[in-house]
Amino acid sequence: MALSRLRRGERPDEPEGGQEDESPSGWLGGRLTRRRAWGIGAAVLVLAALTGTIVWMAGSDDRALDDACDGVLAKDEVRAVLGDGEISVSNRTKGTFEAKAKGGSDGDGANTLAVRCEVTADGKGSVRVNIEAGPRPRTTYGIAGMYTPLPERDTLAVPLGHGWSGVFGTDNVRQDDNEDGEGTAAVLLECAKGGTSLLITVETKLGGVTLDDPAVRPDFVRTATATAKAANDHWGCGASLGKPIRTVGLPVNEDEYEPLLGADGTCAGVPTAARSAVSTARETARDRAPREACALGARDGSPRYRLDAYYGPYAEETRAEYSDSPSQDGPTPADEPSGRLGQSAYWASASCPDGAEDALFLVRADGTEDDTRRKPDLTYERAALKAFAERSARHHGCEAPTTPAG
C-alpha cells in the first residue's frame, strides 16, 4: 500500500487474497428492512453462534436502534438528524476489549474489539458508526483499516474542543449548493488504566445541507460524543469526558492560508524559510485533538511542506503501516524514535503519560506526487519539525520529543 495515501487520510484499497467484505453492504447481503430481517432472524443467530460474531439487522422500529453498536448507539441523536421515518439498520460486533490490555503483542492481551453499525433513512441521509479498541495486536499490523481514517485529503480537520479529545473533518466543504453534507467526527476515549483506548468515529451524510451553516455542524458531531459517553460506561473505560457541543469549527480549506509569522494554532512557532519560500500557513486551533496538522506554503499559498502530529490509535496505525512497507529503505517510525525518510521527510516521537502510544510527528514535502523534493531544504525541515513537535507534545502533556539530528 502506498504510504502517501495513508498520509493524505485516504482509505487504502482492501488487501488481495480473499479478505472478507467489511463494508456494510457486505454483511449478510447488506441492509435489511424489518420484514426481511424477521424472515431470516434465525439464520443470523445461527451464524453468530458459529462465527463468534454478534450480528443484528433490523428495520424501522426503535428496538433495532436500541441494539445497534452493541447497545451504545446514541439513538436520540440519530433520530434528531434522520427523522422519525422508515430506517434500515445494519450492525456488527466482534472481538474483545480489556481496559488493561497491552499492545504490540502477537495477539494475547491486546484489544480486538471492532463495532460497526449504520442507520440509513431513504431521502434523508445516513449515520455510520465505528468503535475500535486499542492498542491492537501486532498480528493486525499492515492490514488495511486497523482504525477508521479521517477525511483530510483537501482540508484540515478541526478539534471538537469543549473538553473532548476529538476532531471533525470532511472533504466535502464549502459547496455553495444543496449537495449532500458529509462530515466525520472522531472521539478518542483514553481509558483510565493501561494506556488502552476506544476510538469512536461517526460518518454522517445528510441531504440538502451544507457545512457552511454553523447551525448545522453540531448535528454532525453530537452522535459521536453521545455514543462515546455510552461506550465509556458500557466497556468500563473510565475516560474523562467533555461537555455538550453547541458550536463546531469548519475544516480548513486549501485557500485559507495566512501569514506564518502570525500563526497562533498548530503552526505557532514554526519558522519561515527564504530558501524554501515558506511564508504562509494553514492551521487549526490546538485543543486536545488526537490529530493535528500544519500546512506550510509560499506567498501565494501554494503548498511547500506539511507537518502532522499523531496521537493514540492514529500514531499506532501510522507506525504499523510503515512496519509493513518494503519500499522504505532504512529505519522508519516503526523502528526508531526519530530519523529521516527518503529524500525529503523526517519524523520525531514523544513519550506520553499513562502508558499511551508514543506520539508521532512527521514533516514532508507537500504538493508533490511522492511527498519529496528534488532539492530539499533539510535544515529547514528539521527546524520546522522540532518547533511543531515540541509545542504539540507540550500541549498534550507528553515528554519533550526526540527529534532527528543533522
C-alpha positions in Angstrom: 0.0 0.0 0.0 1.4 3.4 -0.9 2.2 5.4 2.2 1.3 8.7 0.5 -2.3 7.5 0.5 -2.2 6.9 4.2 -0.7 10.3 4.9 -3.4 12.0 2.9 -6.1 10.3 5.0 -7.4 8.1 2.2 -8.7 4.7 3.0 -6.3 2.2 1.3 -7.6 -0.5 -1.0 -8.6 -3.7 0.6 -5.8 -6.3 0.5 -5.9 -9.1 -2.0 -6.3 -12.7 -1.1 -9.9 -13.2 -0.4 -10.4 -10.8 2.5 -13.9 -10.6 3.7 -16.0 -7.6 2.6 -16.0 -5.3 5.6 -18.4 -2.7 4.1 -22.0 -2.6 5.5 -23.3 -3.8 2.1 -21.2 -7.0 2.6 -22.6 -8.0 5.9 -25.0 -10.9 5.2 -26.1 -9.3 2.0 -26.3 -5.7 3.1 -29.1 -3.7 4.8 -32.4 -5.4 5.7 -35.8 -4.0 6.0 -37.8 -5.1 9.1 -39.8 -7.7 7.0 -36.7 -9.3 5.6 -34.9 -9.2 8.9 -37.5 -11.2 10.8 -37.6 -13.6 7.9 -34.0 -14.6 8.3 -33.5 -13.9 12.0 -32.9 -17.5 12.9 -30.2 -17.8 10.3 -28.5 -14.8 11.6 -28.4 -16.2 15.2 -27.0 -19.5 13.9 -24.3 -17.7 12.0 -23.4 -15.6 15.1 -23.1 -18.7 17.1 -20.8 -20.3 14.6 -18.5 -17.3 14.0 -18.4 -15.7 17.4 -19.7 -12.5 15.9 -22.8 -10.8 17.2 -24.9 -9.6 14.2 -28.2 -7.8 14.4 -30.0 -6.5 11.4 -33.5 -5.0 11.6 -35.9 -2.5 10.2 -37.6 0.7 11.2 -38.6 0.2 14.9 -36.6 1.6 17.7 -35.6 -1.8 19.0 -33.2 -2.0 16.2 -31.6 1.3 17.3 -31.6 0.1 20.9 -29.3 -2.9 20.0 -27.2 -1.1 17.4 -23.5 -0.9 18.0 -23.7 -3.3 21.0 -26.4 -1.1 22.5 -24.3 2.1 22.8 -25.5 4.0 19.7 -27.0 7.4 20.6 -30.5 6.7 19.4 -32.0 10.1 20.2 -29.2 11.9 18.4 -29.5 9.7 15.3 -33.3 10.3 15.2 -32.7 14.0 15.5 -30.7 14.1 12.3 -32.5 11.3 10.3 -36.1 12.0 11.5 -38.7 9.6 12.7 -39.4 7.8 9.4 -38.5 4.4 8.0 -34.9 3.4 8.5 -32.7 0.4 7.9 -30.1 -0.7 10.4 -27.1 -2.9 10.0 -24.8 -3.9 12.8 -21.7 -5.9 13.6 -19.8 -6.5 16.8 -16.6 -8.7 17.0 -13.6 -9.0 19.2 -12.9 -8.2 22.8 -11.9 -5.3 25.0 -9.8 -5.2 28.1 -9.1 -2.0 29.9 -5.7 -3.2 31.0 -4.7 -4.7 27.6 -1.1 -4.4 26.4 -0.5 -3.6 22.8 2.2 -4.8 20.3 1.9 -8.4 21.3 1.1 -11.3 19.0 -2.5 -11.1 20.0 -2.7 -12.2 23.6 -3.7 -9.3 25.8 -4.2 -6.8 23.0 -7.6 -5.4 22.1 -9.5 -6.7 19.1 -12.9 -5.1 19.7 -14.4 -3.7 16.4 -18.0 -2.5 16.4 -19.8 -1.1 13.3 -23.4 0.0 12.7 -25.1 2.1 10.1 -28.5 3.7 10.1 -30.0 4.8 6.8 -33.1 6.9 6.1 -34.2 7.0 2.4 -34.2 10.5 1.1 -32.7 11.9 4.3 -29.2 10.5 4.9 -27.2 8.0 6.9 -25.1 7.7 10.0 -22.3 5.2 10.2 -20.5 4.4 13.5 -17.2 2.6 14.1 -15.9 1.8 17.5 -12.4 0.4 17.7 -10.4 -0.5 20.8 -6.7 -0.1 21.1 -4.0 -1.0 21.2 -4.4 -3.6 18.6 -2.5 -6.9 18.4 0.7 -6.8 16.3 -0.7 -9.5 14.1 -3.1 -6.9 12.6 -0.3 -4.5 11.6 -0.1 -3.9 7.9 -3.8 -4.9 7.4 -5.8 -2.1 5.8 -8.2 -0.3 8.1 -6.9 -1.0 11.6 -8.7 2.2 12.6 -11.2 4.3 10.6 -9.3 7.1 8.8 -10.2 10.7 8.8 -11.1 12.6 5.6 -8.3 15.1 5.2 -7.2 14.9 1.6 -8.2 18.5 0.8 -8.9 20.1 4.2 -7.5 20.2 7.8 -9.7 18.6 10.4 -10.5 20.8 13.4 -10.6 19.9 17.1 -14.0 19.3 18.7 -13.0 21.2 21.8 -15.3 21.5 24.8 -13.1 19.1 26.7 -13.2 16.3 24.2 -10.2 14.6 22.6 -11.6 14.6 19.1 -11.7 16.1 15.6 -14.2 17.0 12.9 -13.2 16.6 9.3 -14.6 16.5 5.8 -13.5 16.5 2.2 -16.9 18.0 1.1 -16.9 21.5 2.4 -18.0 24.9 1.0 -20.2 23.6 -1.7 -22.4 26.7 -2.1 -25.2 24.5 -3.2 -27.5 21.8 -1.8 -25.3 18.8 -2.3 -25.2 16.3 0.5 -23.4 17.5 3.5 -20.8 14.9 4.6 -18.8 15.1 7.8 -16.8 12.8 10.1 -16.4 13.2 13.8 -14.0 11.2 15.8 -13.8 11.0 19.6 -10.8 9.3 21.4 -11.5 7.9 24.8 -8.2 7.5 26.6 -9.1 4.9 29.3 -8.0 5.3 32.9 -5.8 2.2 33.0 -3.1 0.7 31.0 -2.9 3.0 28.0 -5.9 1.5 26.4 -8.4 3.5 24.3 -11.7 3.5 22.4 -11.9 5.4 19.2 -15.5 6.3 18.1 -15.8 7.5 14.5 -19.1 8.7 13.1 -19.6 9.4 9.4 -22.8 11.4 8.7 -24.3 12.2 5.4 -27.3 14.5 5.2 -29.1 15.6 2.1 -29.9 19.2 1.3 -27.5 20.7 3.8 -24.1 22.5 3.7 -21.4 22.5 6.4 -21.0 26.2 5.8 -24.1 26.7 8.0 -22.8 26.9 11.6 -26.2 25.9 12.9 -25.9 22.5 11.1 -22.4 21.5 12.0 -23.2 20.3 15.6 -25.6 17.8 14.1 -22.6 16.0 12.6 -20.8 15.5 16.0 -23.4 15.0 18.7 -23.9 11.4 17.7 -20.2 10.8 18.2 -20.0 12.4 21.7 -23.2 10.8 23.0 -22.1 7.4 21.7 -18.7 7.9 23.2 -20.3 8.6 26.6 -22.3 5.4 26.4 -19.3 3.4 25.2 -17.2 4.7 28.1 -19.8 3.3 30.6 -20.5 0.1 28.7 -16.9 -1.1 28.4 -15.7 0.5 31.7 -13.1 2.7 30.0 -13.1 5.4 32.7 -12.0 8.2 30.4 -12.6 11.9 31.1 -15.5 13.2 29.0 -16.2 16.6 27.6 -19.2 18.9 27.7 -22.1 19.2 25.3 -21.1 20.6 22.0 -23.1 23.6 20.7 -20.6 25.0 18.2 -18.2 23.3 15.9 -15.5 24.9 13.7 -15.3 24.4 9.9 -12.5 22.3 8.5 -9.8 24.5 6.9 -9.8 24.7 3.1 -6.8 24.9 0.8 -7.3 28.6 0.1 -7.5 29.6 3.8 -3.8 30.5 4.3 -2.5 33.2 6.5 1.0 34.7 7.1 3.1 32.2 9.0 4.5 34.8 11.3 1.1 35.4 12.8 0.2 31.8 13.4 -1.2 31.0 16.9 -2.6 27.5 16.5 -0.9 24.3 15.2 1.6 26.3 13.2 2.6 28.6 16.1 6.4 28.8 16.5 7.2 27.2 13.1 9.9 29.4 11.4 9.7 30.8 7.9 12.3 29.9 5.3 13.6 32.1 2.4 15.3 29.3 0.6 12.2 27.1 0.6 9.9 30.1 0.1 7.8 29.3 3.2 5.9 32.3 4.4 2.2 31.3 4.8 0.3 28.6 6.7 -3.0 26.8 7.1 -3.7 25.8 10.7 -6.3 24.9 13.2 -6.7 25.5 16.9 -4.8 23.2 19.2 -7.3 21.7 21.6 -6.6 18.1 22.7 -7.1 16.8 19.2 -5.5 13.4 18.5 -4.7 14.6 15.0 -3.0 17.9 14.3 -1.7 19.4 11.1 0.1 22.5 9.9 0.3 23.1 6.2 3.1 25.5 5.1 3.0 27.4 1.8 4.6 30.0 -0.4 3.4 33.6 -0.5 0.6 32.7 -2.9 -0.4 29.8 -0.7 1.0 27.1 -3.0 1.9 24.1 -0.8 5.5 23.6 0.4 5.5 21.4 3.5 3.1 19.6 5.8 3.6 18.9 9.5 1.4 16.2 11.1 1.0 15.0 14.7 -0.5 11.6 15.5 -1.6 10.5 19.0 -3.1 7.3 20.4 -4.5 5.0 17.7 -3.5 7.3 14.9 0.1 7.1 15.9 -0.2 3.3 16.3 -1.7 2.8 12.8 0.8 5.1 11.1 3.7 3.1 12.6 2.0 -0.1 11.7 1.8 0.9 8.1 5.5 1.7 8.0 6.3 -1.6 9.6 4.8 -3.4 6.6 6.3 -1.2 3.9 9.1 -3.0 1.9 9.5 0.1 -0.2 11.2 2.0 2.6 15.0 1.8 2.8 16.5 2.0 6.3 14.7 2.7 9.6 11.2 4.0 9.8 8.9 5.4 12.6 8.1 1.7 13.3 11.8 1.1 14.2 13.3 4.3 15.8 12.1 7.3 17.7 13.4 9.7 15.1 15.0 9.8 11.7 14.9 10.6 8.0 12.5 9.1 5.5 13.7 9.0 1.9 14.9 12.2 0.3 12.7 14.8 1.9 10.9 13.8 5.1 11.7 13.4 8.8 10.0 12.0 11.9 10.1 12.6 15.6 8.4 11.0 18.6 7.5 11.7 22.2 6.6 9.5 25.2 3.1 10.3 26.5 1.6 9.7 30.0 -0.3 6.7 31.4 1.1 4.2 29.0 -0.4 5.7 25.9 1.1 5.2 22.5 4.1 7.4 21.8 3.2 10.5 19.8 4.5 10.6 16.3 5.4 13.7 14.3 6.1 14.0 10.6 7.3 16.6 8.2 7.2 16.0 4.4 7.1 17.9 1.2 3.6 18.9 0.2 2.1 19.5 -3.3 4.3 16.8 -4.9 3.3 13.4 -6.2 5.6 11.4 -4.0 5.9 13.7 -1.0 9.6 14.6 -1.8 11.5 17.4 -3.4 14.5 17.2 -5.7 16.4 19.8 -3.8 15.1 19.6 -0.3 16.0 22.1 2.4 16.9 19.5 5.1 18.0 22.1 7.7 14.7 23.9 7.5 12.7 20.6 7.6 14.4 19.6 10.8 13.9 23.1 12.4 10.2 23.1 11.4 9.6 19.6 12.7 11.3 20.4 16.0 9.3 23.6 16.6 6.0 21.9 15.7 6.6 18.7 17.7 7.8 20.5 20.9 4.7 22.7 21.1 2.3 19.8 20.2 3.9 17.4 22.8 3.8 20.0 25.5 0.1 20.8 24.8 -0.7 17.1 25.2 1.3 16.6 28.4 3.9 14.4 26.7 7.6 14.5 27.2 10.0 16.6 25.1 10.2 14.9 21.7 13.1 13.0 20.3 13.9 14.9 17.1 16.3 13.9 14.2 19.9 15.2 14.3 21.6 16.9 11.3 
